[in-house]
Amino acid sequence: MLKIQELREIIRLIDQSSISEFSYEKDESKIKIKKQAEVVANAVVTEVTTPQQVTEAPVVQEKAEPVTKEVPKKQATTEQVEEDDDSLVEVVSPMVGTFYRKPSPESDPYVEEGTKINESTIVCIVEAMKLFNEIEAETNGEIVEVLVGDGELVEYGQPLFKVKTK
């Protein structure tokens, strides 16, 4: 399985070259990238690992129907917060992308302040390159603070939530 940094590097190299189409297969991963005249490269990544159904809008088409893709759950990492309270940890973003608190605009948020969570609780979605990745908490405890607003861009390692673990 390719890492997100490797995938970005492939896209950057293809974008800078005169190649208009690129395909790559290894094990259960497949990548197909097509460039269109002066449009950012479109990437389709298919990986077979604990898939979840996610609905996504098409990349370049207008008034098209949503496309359903299978995407893997992503694991967030947690970091111990350097504060007076040793029981606080941060759930941080495992990738660069757009942060969403809800699975769809009309749904309730995955978690709120005060929500009890466990290691496999989905706490948010981070959209990266038109893939919606469900982020799991990877810690047990209670959400004490949401650090990012819905629809904001997040960086790799950026804290998303504070969790009280004791």
Secondary structure, DSSP 8 states (H G I E B T S, - for coil): ---HHHHHHHHHHHHHSS--EEEEEETTEEEEEEEETTEEEEEEEEE-SSEEEEEE--SS-SS---EEEEEE-EE-EEEE--SS-TTEEEEE-SSSEEEESSSSTTS--S--TT-EE-TT-EEEEEEETTEEEEEE--S-EEEEEE-S-TT-EE-TT-EEEEEE--
